[in-house]
């Protein structure tokens, strides 16, 4: 029988992109690269905080909301994106008159 050895080669698997949660309740950690028979290659995840719910979320799971003119407004998690964009845009409705800050600008 082959002796079990650590796969992470000294890397911090908690912040690696290749880590995944398996098991019925999602409590067992595993590695995509190990499952595919590849060697360990540490790739740090880009973790950001959602400005709406303040949860830490992987950047890959975040989306830009759009304002009433379709311009990217802010980066939020998927759960907040669905709720915010349900009305069609993020923020308040504005026109060109609202954009002029000063007369000589």
N, C-alpha and C positions, 0 to 999 in steps of 0.2 A: 504494500500500500504506500502511496506517495505521501510524503510528509507535507503538511500544509505550511505555506510560508506567506508572509504578507505581500500583497500585490502592489501596494502603493509606493514601494521603493523610497520611502521617507517623505513622500509628498503629503500634503494636507488634503485628503479626499473630500472633506466637508465643503470646500470651496472649488472643487473641480467640476468642469462642465460634463465630464463623463460619468459622474455619479448618478445613480438612479435608485429609486425606492421601489422595492418589489414586495411580494407577499400579499396576503388577503387584505390586510389593513394598512399596507404601505409602510411597514416599520422595518423591513429588512433592506440594508444597504447593499448595493452591488455596483459593478462597473461595466459600462457598455464595452469598453476595450477588452476587458478580461473575458466577457461573455463571447466575444468574437475571436478570441485566441490571439489578441494583439498584446504587445508589451505596454507598460504604463507610459502614458504621455500626459503630464499634468498641464491642464489648460484652465486658468483661473476664470471663474464666473464673474460677470459684471453685475454685482448686486446694487440695486438702487432703492430708494425709499419713495413710495407713492406719495405725492403731495396731498392727496385727498384723504386716504385712509391711514397713511403713515405706516403701512406694512412694508417690510423688506421684500423686494421682488426681483427676480432675474430679469435683466434688460430685455431678453428675448421674449418675455411675457408681458411687455408693456407696449402701448400704442399711443400715438399722438392724437389728441382730440383736435377738432377743427373748429374755427370760429364761424360766424354766420356767413363769411365770404369764402370759406374753404381753406383758409390759411392755417397751417399747423399752430396750435395754441399751447398745449402742455402735454407732457408725457405722464401717463397714468397706467395703473395696472388694468388687467382685462376686466375684472369685476366692476371697477369704477367707470371704465370706458363704456360699458354696456348701459350703466345707469345714466351717465352724463349725456351720452349721445342719443338717448331715447327721444329727446326733443328735436334732434337734428343738428345741433351745434352746441359748442361750449362757450360759456360767458354770456354777455349781454349783446343784443342786437345793436349795431351801430351803422352810421352812414358816413359818407365822405366829410360832412360837416363836423362830425364828432372827432375826426382824425386831426384837424388843424389845431395845433396847440397854441400858437401865437400868430398874429397877423403877418409879421415879417419873417416867419419861420421858413 
